[in-house]
Every structure is written in C-alpha cells, then in structure tokens.
C-alpha cells in the first residue's frame, strides 16, 4: 500500500511530492489535466514569446521561497519597482495626477492592512464610509488583486496577506519555471480522481478512470472551485465544517487575453502596467510591451471578467483592442495580429476560477480548509495559506506543510 496519494499537480501538489521524495515516502501524484502547473502555465508558442495564462509575478520576492529558482535555472525577471500608469478619458495621467492617484490607492490598501485583531471582520467596502476622488480606481485595483468586489471580501482575511517589496514578472514564464523545477517529479497526467473512499480502517481508496489506488492517506491539492462543485466525490462525505470552509472560500475571477503586434504603437512605453480608470464594474489591466516585446497581455478581473469571457476570445480581444486604441490611437488596430493567447479560468473544469477570497466574517475558513480530516485527508493550495493566499508560493508552502503533516500522522499511527 502506498503511503500517500496526491491529487493535483499544481504548485501545492508538486511541493508535496518533492517533500515526500526527500523523506523517502511512497506516493503517486495524479493530475487531471494533460500538463502540470495548475494555474501557473506558460504558452511559449502562439506569440513567439512566453505568455503566462495565469500566475506571472514573484510576489514579496525577498520572502518568496521560489525566488532562488530564478538564478538556479537561469531565468530572467524584471527586478525593481513596477512602472504603473493610469489612463483616464483616453489619456495617460501626468505625473502629478498619477502620484495623487497612487497615494490614495496605497492609503486604502494600508487601511486594510492596519486592521487590528480587535476590530470585527467586515466587508472591505465598509472600511471606507468616505470615498475619495480616486476611490473607483482603488476598488478596481482591489478586484484586480482579489478577483471579487470589495463588498464580497473579508477585510481581516485580506489584512493578513503579506505584501512586501516589488512584484517581479518572470519574463520566461512562471509556468515554465515551475515546470522546470518539477522535471524530476513523476506525475500521472490525464488521471483525475473521481471518488475518494476514506471511511475504512485500512486507509483510503482513490478511484480514477485508469484504475484504483490504495494509500494510507491523501493530500488534496485542487482548487476550492473543484471541491465546491463535487468534481471529486468523497465517501463518506466530507464533514460539515470542512464543506463550510470550502464554501466560504469561493474563487474569484481573472481571465486573460494576450495580443501580438507587428510593430510598436505604444510610443516609449516598455514593461508598463496600465490600468484605465473605468470603475469597479470594468476592472482591466494591460501589461504593455513587457521585456520590450510587442505584446500586450490584458487581464480582466472580477464579475466583468467572467461575463466577458463567456462571450468568447473574440469578445475579449475586441474589448482590449478598443480600449488600447482609445488611449494610443487607431494605429493599434492596424498593427494587431490575429494570433492571441486566451485563458478562461472560470470555464476550466479542473479549476473554475482564479484564486480564493474569504467571505466577510469567514477569515478563519483558510485554517479550517488546511485542517486534516481524521489524519487521513490533508488539504493544500493557495486557498489554504493564510499569509500568501492567491500566490504560487502560498500554494507551494501549503503543499510542503500538508506533506509534513501527513508524514507525522503516518508515523504516529
């Protein structure tokens, strides 16, 4: 009998597998998709350069356990402060307006971060009874970070997020970096777990379309979207407290389309994050000419992202081109190519959203999600980390923690 079966080969599952290899434990790692990485996947072909469909930035790089991999594998990142611009009414803000806008947005995020343990949990929106002139942009920025509107997000949960230093984009692709680090890990692709029976005395039984596996324990490293949709059936059902934690960590929305251009229609902009001030109902960000490449990646955030992606890649492309042309002129439309990279995470049956946001009043749900069930079922993923939630390194650390907890439980049995 195996020691452990790991379900899901995203960052959490891969980290758990690596830790089990180090501890000489027997395991099998199952992945439903035809590739590893989960929400960290890179398209290196379509636009002739790496484009991440999901995760892209190393957040809090000095604290991030994945940062050393950049030098180990000779990857390229953009170190230093991000060049963030805002466009309003078809024009990029002048420096004084940009500074005023940035100061307001930073002050709003600082208000959330300063939430004390003594303050009750509430929706993020309730922290701002007075709205400044740039508040719509703050709310759009919040949606871009959380995937849900401020009114639907726990303030205390977001206050716990560790956000330190500059964000470093991985120019070679975050998905490529994760895949490089996982080259020596055995993964069984296109092998979804359909049912996990864990009520017997001997251990657990995992059913897949390719057969049945028996193990002493399982690490469940799939998204809360998959768990909430009962894509994996548990027998017996998960306890009510666990199901409540899953329900209170719904996935937000962030979908992407990346466009190639035959030449540069963006003047002197190079590696710029640009957000048009369209309000929280249209939270959109453009990554313009990252690394000097004639590519623009567009991130659509929140409910708007889900609705627009449902109309298809063409609708997302048309929207992006229209907004860019409104800022940079009609030359944008003349030099855009017909090649696109398109990611709709909401309709990916093995993901079903972007990252988990705790509902107001339920900041404790992350700890409950991470808590094992009878020392047989262990849970990992970005949703299970209470400081680096939503981040690849949060998922990675949670996978290591789940592997350590599972091994401790097996030793004690």
N, C-alpha and C positions, 0 to 999 in steps of 0.2 A: 504494500500500500504506500502511496506517495505521502510525503509529509504535508505538502500544500499544493493546492491548485490556485493559480492566479487568473482572474477574469479581467481582461482588458490590458492591452499593451500600449497605453498612453504613458505619459511621464511617470505616473504613480506605479503602474504595473511593472514598468521596466526597472524602476528604482527598487521595488520589492524583489524582483528577480535577481538583480545584481547583489543585493544584500544576502539573499539565500545562497547564491553561488559562493560568496565569501564565507558563509557559515557551513558550507558543505551539506546543505539540506536538499532533499529531493523535491522537485517541483515540476509542474507543467504550466506553461503560460499560454493562455488561449486568447485569440483576438478575432473578433467578428469581421473586421474589415480586411481587405486584401493588402493592407500595409500597416505598419506600426505608427505610433506618434499621437494617436487620438486627435486632439485639437491643435497639434503642432505638426503641420505638414507643409512641405515646400514643393511648388511647381517650378521646375528648372528648365522646362522645355518651351512652353507656349510663347513667352515673350522674349526668349533668348537670354534670360537672366533669372536668377532666383526670385520667386514671389511667394511669400508665405500666405497660405489660405486662412490661417488662424494666428496663433501666437507668433510674435515677431521681436519684441523688445526684451532685453535683460533688464528687469526692474531691480531697484536697490542693488546695483552691481557689486558694491563692496561687501554686502551681506549675502549675496546670492551664491549658493554652493555650485551653481553651474558656470559661473564666470571663469574659473580656471580652465574649463574645457576649450574656451576660445583660443588660448595660447597653445594648449596641448595639441589641438588639431589644426592649428594654423588658420583659424577662421578670421574674418575681418568684421570689425564693428566700428560704429561711429561713436567715439568717446566724447564726452563733454556735453555742454548744455544744448538742449534741443532748440532749434530755431522755430519758434511758434509764431504764426501770424493769424490775424483775424481779418476777414473781409466783411464789409457792410455796405449794402446798396451798390454792389458791383465794383467796389474799390477796396484795396488792402489798406488797413488803417495806418496812418502815420505813426511815427514812434511814440509821440506823447499820448495819443489815444490808446495805442497798444499797451503802453505801460500802465495807464489808468485802468484799462480793462483787466490786464493780468493781475494787478494789485487787488482788484475787487474779487476776482475768481479765487486767487490764492487765499484771501481773507475768509472766504466762505468755506473752503476746504479746511483751513486752520480752525474755524469754529467747530466743525465736526470733530476734528482730531482732538480738540481740547475738552470734549465731553467727559465729564468726571464720572467716576464709578457711582457717585451718589445721585447723579441725575437719572431720571427714569428714561427708559427707552421710548422712542417715538419715531414716527416717520422723519426722514431727513428734512423734508419740506417744512416741518413745524419749528425747526430751529431758526427760521428766517421770517418772522412776522412782518418785518420791514424789508421790502425788496428795492435794491438799488437799481440804477440805470442799466447796469450790465447783468442783471440777475437772470434774464433769459439765457444769456450765454453761459453763465455758471450752470444752470440746470441742464443745458445741452451738453456741457462738459462732464457733468456728473453722470448723465446717461451713457456717455461715451466710455466712462470708466466702469460703470456697474451694469449696464445693459438694461436697466429698468429706470422708470422715473423716480425722482426723489421722494414722492409721496408713497411709493411702494417699497422703500428700502429702510431697513433698521439703522437708525443713527448710531447706536452703540456697536453694532456689527462693523459698520464702515469705519468707525473711530479706531477700531483695533488694527486696521490694516497698516502694515509697516511700509512707509513710502519714503525712502531715504536716498538722496542723491539723484543723479541724472538717469534717464532711461537710455539704454544703448541699443540701437537697432542692429540686428545681426545681418549684415549685408549678404552673406552666403546662405541665409535662411535658418531660422530656428529649427524648423523641421529637419533640415539637413544635419544640423549639429546634433540633435537628439538621436537621429538615426545612426550617425557616425559613432556616437558613444555606446550604442546598443548593438554594434555589429557582432559581438561575441555572445549575445544572449539568444538562446533558442526560443523561437516563437512559432506557434501553430496558427497560421493565418486562415481567414475564412472559416473559423471554427467557433461560432457563437455558442455560449452556454444558454440553453433554453430552459433548464429546470435544475434546481439545486435542492436535493433532499438532505436535510440535516438533522432530522429527528431521531435517527437510530443511534445505538450505543457505540457502534464501531467507528463512526466518523461521518463523512458526508459523501454523497454521490452526485456527480455533475453529469448531466445529460447534454449531449451535443449531437448535431446531425452526423458526426463522424464516429460516434461511439460514446461509451460511458467511462468516466474516470472515477476512481475512489481515492479519497485522501483523508487525512486526519483533520484538516482544516482548509478554509478557503479565504483568499483575500479578494474582495470585490472592489475592483478599481474601474468602475464605469460611472458615467455621469448621473446626477440626480434626475435628469430628464429620462434616462433609460429606466432607472429604478422606479420612478413615479408611474411610468407607463406600463409597468409589469411585463416588460420585454423578457425578463428572467422571472420564471415562476419559482417561488420558494415553497417547500413542503416540509414542515408546516409553514404557514405564512409568517412573515416577519412580525415580531411583537408590535403592539400598537405604538409604543414610544419611538420605535425606530421608524415606523411608517410616518409618524407625525414629523419627525426630524426631516425626512426626505421631502415631505410635502411643504415644509416651511423653508426649504432651500431651492425654490424654483430657479430654472435657468433663465437668464435674461436673453437679449437678442443683440447680435452683432454679425452682420453679413458683409461680404466684400466683393468688389469687382476691381480688377486692375487692368489698365488700358496702356497700350503701347502707342508711341507717336513716331512718325518718320523723321521729325526734327523737333527742335526745342521751341515751343510757342510761349514759354513761361518767363521770358526775359532772363534776369540774372538769378532766379530762384534755383537753389540747389540744396537738396536734402532739407526740405522745409515741411513742417506740419502746418496745414492751413485749415482753419475752420470758418466757414461762412456763418454769419450771425443770422440764422434762420429761425431761432427759437427752439424750445424743447420738443416741439412736435416734429421737427426735421433735424435731428442730430446727425450731422455728417462731418467727416474729417477727410482731408486729402493729404496723402504723403506724396509730395511733389519732387520728382527727379532725385530720388534717394541714391546716393553714390554717384551722382552725375548721369544716371541713366535716363533716357527719355521714356519714363514710365511714371504713371500716377496710379497709386493704389487708393481706392475710395472705400472708407468704412462707414457703413450705415448702422445706426445704433438705436436700440430701444424698439418700441412697438412699430415705429416707422420702418425699421429695417425688416421686420417680419412681413409687414404688409407689402412693401415694395418687392421683396424677394419672391413673394408668392406670385407676382406678375411675371417673373422670369428674368433671365440675364439681360435681355434686350431692354426691358423697362429700367433696370438698374443702370445699364450703360447709357441710355438716353438721358436719364436724370443727371448722371455725373457729367456728361459732355455739356449739357445745357448749363449747369452751374459753373463749370470751368469757363465756358465761353462768355458767360455774363461778367466774369471777372477779367479774363485775359483777351477777350475778343474772338471774332469769328475764325481766326487762324487756327484755333483749337480744333474746330470741326473739319477743317481742310486737311489736317495732318494726322488725325487719329487713324489708327489701323483698324482692321476688322478682327484682330486677334484679341481675345480677352481671357482673363482668369477670373472665374466666378465661384464663389463659395456661399452656399445657403445652409448654414448650420442648423437652422430650425427644422429643415426637412430631411436632414441626415438621420435615418432611423436609429443609428448607433450613437448619436449624440443628443439631438433635439434641443439645441440652444447654444449659448456661448459659455457663460460661467454663472455660478450660483450666487444669488443675492438673498440674504436672510430677510424674511418678512418682518415688519415692525413688531417689536415685542418678543422676537424669537431669536435673539443673538446667540442664545445657548444651543441652538439647533446644531451648530457645527460640532461642538463637543459630543453631542448625542449621536450624530452621524458617525463620528470616529470611534465611538464606544463599541467594543465587540459584543456579539450576541453569543452568550454561553461559551465563550472561549473557543468557538468553532468558526464563526463568521466574522471576519475582520474587514473594515471598510477604509478605503483610501481614495484620494483625489483632491483636486483643488478645493472642493466644497467642504472637505474635512479638515482643512487647516484654518486656524483662527487668526493668523497674522499675515499670511501671504495668500489669502483666498483669491481665486481668479487667476493666479500666476502659475507658470510652469514649475517654478522652483517650489511653490507651495505644494503642488501635487507630488513632486519628486520627494520632498521631505516627508509627506504623509505616507508615501509608499514605503520608505525606509522604516518609519515608525510602525506601520502595520506589520511589516516583516519581523521586526524585533519583538513586537507584542505576541505575534503568532508563535514564534520560536520559544518564547518564555512560557507560553501556555502549554506547548507540547512537552517541554522539559518538566513542567510541574505535574503533568497528567500521570 
